[in-house]
Amino acid sequence: MKRKPIYVEVEIQASIEDAWTYTQNPTLHEQWDLRFTSITYIPKKAPEEPQRFTYVTKLMPGLQVSGWGESKGEHQKENGTKTSSLHFGTPQKISPIAEGKGFWQYIPNDCGLTFLTQYDYVTRYGKLGVFTDLFFRPLIGWATALSFDVLKRWLETGENATAQYRRFFLTMLMSVLFSFIWIYHGLVPKILAVHPQEIMMTAPFLKSAEQMIVWIGVAEILLGLCWLYPRGKRRLFGLQIIFFPVLTLTAIVADPTSIIAPFNPVTFNLSLWILSIIGFVLSKNLPSAKNCKRKRG
């Protein structure tokens, strides 16, 4: 089956000149493009030569992929549309991409410009590479779309790419944390092993405590799974800002002696409440790959 090339398109309220600068200047480009950690231009020996460069992508501490690239040409139409073509690749065996080609296009419109890219690449390792690409292609497409939205916000609001990515990944980290907390506390002390303290805290409010604890555990697991959904993070943070004080008061009323225990509901819920407030602030207007078109037309 023929693979579809990666396509990403975004509307930007900025001039083509500004967008061109932020995408063609390597120092600026490497800041907003999640696919590259650093980009270095190789000086031209003659003006007519294509612009060659090297790039590095750090996957984790001690592990990186480096490669080469070449701007094959720049074209401008009478209506102001600009196109920049690219050829890229890497000799490193760790990369599923052997080499590829694509282009960036800058199309003027009444509000600014439409910025789009389309590219495709050849994988290595034969059928194994084709299979791996079933997972890698959606990932690299998502990274391209997220990067385009970061660029859009940088040009439109002035919030630099570093600050945007910091907010984005801190929000994702807290989302994974809250997902683990809710799923763990719903599954382990309420369903797998109904803890006596859970019964003691629930009994003053419910008659059939043990049965209701299981349903409460199911509800907490579902809430934990909601944290893994890509969107709606700010609503969940806002819900927890209201929810944690209520949970704390309920725990104290059910068992007043719990406040003197180590890692008690007061200190634990207070910590989660403060994290929820921080997350609520950080998650306002997060960049998202969903804000870009991923198909032509």
C-alpha positions as CSV (number, residue, x, y, z in Angstrom):
1,M,0.0,0.0,0.0
2,K,1.3,3.4,-1.0
3,R,2.0,5.7,2.0
4,K,0.5,9.2,2.0
5,P,3.0,12.0,2.3
6,I,2.9,14.1,5.4
7,Y,0.9,17.3,4.9
8,V,0.4,20.1,7.4
9,E,-1.3,23.5,6.9
10,V,-1.9,26.4,9.2
11,E,-3.3,29.9,8.9
12,I,-1.0,32.6,10.3
13,Q,-1.9,36.3,10.9
14,A,1.5,37.6,10.0
15,S,3.4,38.8,7.0
16,I,5.1,36.4,4.6
17,E,8.4,38.2,5.3
18,D,8.1,37.5,9.0
19,A,7.2,33.8,8.4
20,W,10.0,33.5,5.9
21,T,12.5,34.8,8.5
22,Y,11.3,32.5,11.3
23,T,11.5,29.5,9.0
24,Q,14.6,30.1,7.0
25,N,16.8,31.5,9.7
26,P,18.4,28.4,11.4
27,T,18.7,30.0,14.8
28,L,14.9,30.8,14.8
29,H,13.9,27.6,13.0
30,E,15.5,25.2,15.5
31,Q,13.5,26.9,18.4
32,W,10.0,26.2,17.1
33,D,10.5,23.0,15.1
34,L,10.2,20.0,17.5
35,R,11.9,17.7,14.9
36,F,15.3,19.4,15.3
37,T,17.5,20.3,18.2
38,S,20.0,22.3,16.2
39,I,20.4,23.4,12.6
40,T,23.8,24.6,11.2
41,Y,24.1,26.2,7.7
42,I,27.2,25.3,5.7
43,P,28.7,28.5,4.1
44,K,28.2,28.6,0.3
45,K,31.2,28.6,-2.0
46,A,29.2,30.4,-4.7
47,P,25.9,32.4,-4.5
48,E,24.2,30.1,-7.0
49,E,24.9,27.0,-4.9
50,P,22.0,25.4,-3.0
51,Q,22.0,26.1,0.8
52,R,23.3,23.0,2.6
53,F,23.1,22.4,6.3
54,T,23.4,19.8,9.0
55,Y,21.0,19.0,11.8
56,V,20.9,17.2,15.1
57,T,17.9,15.8,16.9
58,K,18.4,14.8,20.5
59,L,16.1,11.8,21.4
60,M,17.3,11.5,25.0
61,P,20.5,12.2,27.0
62,G,23.3,10.4,25.2
63,L,21.2,9.5,22.1
64,Q,20.8,11.7,19.1
65,V,20.4,11.6,15.3
66,S,22.4,13.8,13.0
67,G,21.8,14.3,9.3
68,W,22.1,16.6,6.3
69,G,19.8,18.8,4.3
70,E,19.8,20.9,1.2
71,S,17.5,23.7,0.1
72,K,17.0,22.7,-3.6
73,G,15.4,26.0,-4.7
74,E,13.2,28.9,-3.9
75,H,10.4,30.2,-6.2
76,Q,8.1,33.1,-6.0
77,K,4.9,33.5,-8.1
78,E,3.4,36.8,-9.3
79,N,0.7,36.6,-6.5
80,G,3.4,36.6,-3.8
81,T,3.4,32.9,-3.1
82,K,6.8,31.6,-2.1
83,T,8.0,28.0,-2.2
84,S,11.1,26.4,-0.7
85,S,12.1,22.9,-1.7
86,L,14.1,20.6,0.5
87,H,16.1,17.4,0.3
88,F,17.2,15.7,3.5
89,G,18.5,12.5,5.0
90,T,20.8,10.8,7.5
91,P,23.3,8.0,7.4
92,Q,22.7,7.0,11.0
93,K,21.1,3.5,11.2
94,I,19.1,4.5,14.3
95,S,16.9,6.7,12.2
96,P,14.0,5.0,10.4
97,I,14.3,7.7,7.7
98,A,17.0,7.2,5.1
99,E,16.3,10.3,3.0
100,G,13.3,12.4,1.8
101,K,12.1,15.4,-0.1
102,G,9.5,18.0,0.5
103,F,8.6,21.7,0.3
104,W,7.4,24.6,2.3
105,Q,4.9,27.0,0.8
106,Y,3.8,30.5,1.9
107,I,0.6,31.7,0.3
108,P,-0.6,35.2,1.0
109,N,-4.3,35.8,2.0
110,D,-6.4,38.7,3.4
111,C,-5.5,37.8,7.1
112,G,-1.8,37.1,6.6
113,L,-0.7,33.8,5.0
114,T,-1.3,30.1,4.7
115,F,1.8,28.2,5.6
116,L,2.0,24.6,4.6
117,T,4.4,21.7,4.1
118,Q,4.3,18.4,2.3
119,Y,7.1,15.9,2.5
120,D,7.8,12.2,2.2
121,Y,10.7,9.9,2.9
122,V,12.2,6.5,2.2
123,T,12.6,4.2,5.2
124,R,15.4,1.7,5.7
125,Y,15.4,-1.9,6.9
126,G,13.0,-3.2,4.2
127,K,9.7,-4.6,5.4
128,L,10.7,-4.0,9.1
129,G,11.1,-0.3,8.2
130,V,7.7,-0.2,6.5
131,F,6.1,-1.7,9.6
132,T,7.9,0.7,11.9
133,D,6.7,3.6,9.8
134,L,3.1,2.7,10.6
135,F,3.9,4.1,14.1
136,F,6.6,6.6,13.2
137,R,4.8,8.5,10.4
138,P,1.8,9.6,12.6
139,L,4.3,10.6,15.3
140,I,6.5,12.8,13.0
141,G,3.3,14.2,11.4
142,W,2.0,15.1,14.9
143,A,5.4,16.8,15.8
144,T,5.2,18.8,12.5
145,A,1.7,20.0,13.2
146,L,2.5,20.9,16.8
147,S,5.5,22.8,15.6
148,F,3.5,24.7,13.1
149,D,1.0,25.8,15.8
150,V,3.9,26.9,18.0
151,L,5.3,29.0,15.1
152,K,1.8,30.5,14.5
153,R,1.4,31.5,18.2
154,W,5.0,32.9,18.3
155,L,4.3,35.1,15.3
156,E,0.8,36.2,16.4
157,T,1.1,36.6,20.1
158,G,4.9,37.0,20.7
159,E,5.1,34.1,23.1
160,N,8.4,32.5,22.2
161,A,8.6,28.8,21.3
162,T,10.6,27.8,24.4
163,A,7.9,29.2,26.7
164,Q,5.2,27.4,24.7
165,Y,7.0,24.0,24.8
166,R,7.7,24.4,28.5
167,R,4.0,25.0,29.3
168,F,3.0,22.2,26.9
169,F,5.3,19.5,28.3
170,L,4.8,20.5,32.0
171,T,1.0,20.2,31.4
172,M,1.5,16.8,29.8
173,L,3.7,15.6,32.7
174,M,1.1,16.7,35.3
175,S,-1.6,15.0,33.2
176,V,0.2,11.7,33.3
177,L,0.8,12.2,37.1
178,F,-2.9,12.8,37.8
179,S,-3.9,10.0,35.5
180,F,-1.7,7.6,37.5
181,I,-3.0,8.9,40.9
182,W,-6.7,8.6,40.0
183,I,-6.3,5.2,38.4
184,Y,-4.1,3.8,41.2
185,H,-6.4,5.1,44.0
186,G,-9.5,3.8,42.1
187,L,-8.1,0.4,41.4
188,V,-5.8,-0.6,44.3
189,P,-7.5,0.5,47.6
190,K,-11.1,0.4,46.3
191,I,-11.4,-2.5,43.9
192,L,-8.4,-4.9,44.1
193,A,-8.2,-4.7,47.9
194,V,-11.0,-2.8,49.6
195,H,-9.0,-1.0,52.3
196,P,-10.6,-0.8,55.8
197,Q,-9.9,3.0,55.9
198,E,-11.9,3.4,52.7
199,I,-14.8,1.7,54.3
200,M,-14.4,3.8,57.5
201,M,-14.4,7.1,55.5
202,T,-17.3,6.1,53.4
203,A,-19.6,4.5,56.0
204,P,-20.8,7.8,57.6
205,F,-22.2,8.9,54.2
206,L,-23.3,5.6,52.6
207,K,-25.2,2.6,53.9
208,S,-23.7,-0.1,51.6
209,A,-20.2,1.1,51.9
210,E,-18.3,-1.7,50.3
211,Q,-20.4,-1.8,47.2
212,M,-20.3,1.9,46.7
213,I,-16.5,2.0,47.2
214,V,-16.2,-0.2,44.1
215,W,-18.3,2.2,42.1
216,I,-16.4,5.2,43.4
217,G,-13.2,3.3,42.3
218,V,-14.6,2.9,38.8
219,A,-15.4,6.6,38.7
220,E,-11.9,7.5,39.7
221,I,-10.4,5.2,37.1
222,L,-12.6,6.8,34.4
223,L,-11.4,10.2,35.6
224,G,-7.8,9.0,35.4
225,L,-8.4,7.9,31.8
226,C,-9.9,11.3,31.0
227,W,-6.5,12.8,31.8
228,L,-5.0,10.8,28.9
229,Y,-7.3,12.4,26.4
230,P,-5.4,15.0,24.4
231,R,-7.8,17.9,24.9
232,G,-9.8,19.5,27.8
233,K,-6.9,19.6,30.2
234,R,-7.8,23.0,31.6
235,R,-11.4,21.9,32.4
236,L,-10.0,18.9,34.4
237,F,-7.6,21.2,36.3
238,G,-10.5,23.5,37.1
239,L,-12.6,20.6,38.3
240,Q,-9.9,19.5,40.6
241,I,-9.5,23.0,42.1
242,I,-13.1,22.6,43.3
243,F,-12.9,18.9,44.0
244,F,-9.9,18.5,46.3
245,P,-11.0,20.9,49.1
246,V,-14.4,18.9,49.1
247,L,-12.5,15.6,49.3
248,T,-10.3,16.9,52.1
249,L,-13.3,18.1,54.2
250,T,-15.1,14.8,53.6
251,A,-12.1,12.8,54.8
252,I,-11.7,14.9,58.0
253,V,-15.4,14.6,58.8
254,A,-15.4,10.9,58.3
255,D,-12.2,10.4,60.4
256,P,-10.9,13.4,62.3
257,T,-7.8,11.4,63.5
258,S,-6.6,11.1,59.9
259,I,-5.1,14.6,60.1
260,I,-2.4,13.5,62.4
261,A,-1.3,10.5,60.3
262,P,1.8,10.6,58.0
263,F,1.0,11.6,54.4
264,N,-2.6,12.4,55.6
265,P,-5.5,13.7,53.4
266,V,-4.8,17.3,54.3
267,T,-1.2,17.4,53.1
268,F,-1.7,15.0,50.2
269,N,-4.8,16.8,48.8
270,L,-3.3,20.2,49.5
271,S,-0.3,19.3,47.3
272,L,-2.6,18.0,44.5
273,W,-4.8,21.2,44.8
274,I,-1.7,23.5,44.4
275,L,-0.6,21.4,41.4
276,S,-4.0,21.8,39.9
277,I,-3.8,25.5,40.2
278,I,-0.4,25.6,38.6
279,G,-1.7,23.3,35.8
280,F,-4.8,25.5,35.3
281,V,-2.5,28.5,34.8
282,L,0.0,26.8,32.5
283,S,-2.7,25.1,30.3
284,K,-4.3,28.3,29.1
285,N,-4.1,28.4,25.2
286,L,-1.7,25.5,24.9
287,P,-0.4,24.8,21.4
288,S,-2.0,21.8,19.7
289,A,-1.5,19.8,16.5
290,K,-5.3,19.8,16.3
291,N,-5.2,23.4,15.2
292,C,-3.5,22.5,11.9
293,K,-5.0,20.9,8.8
294,R,-3.5,17.5,8.1
295,K,-5.1,16.8,4.7
296,R,-5.3,18.8,1.5
297,G,-8.6,20.5,0.5
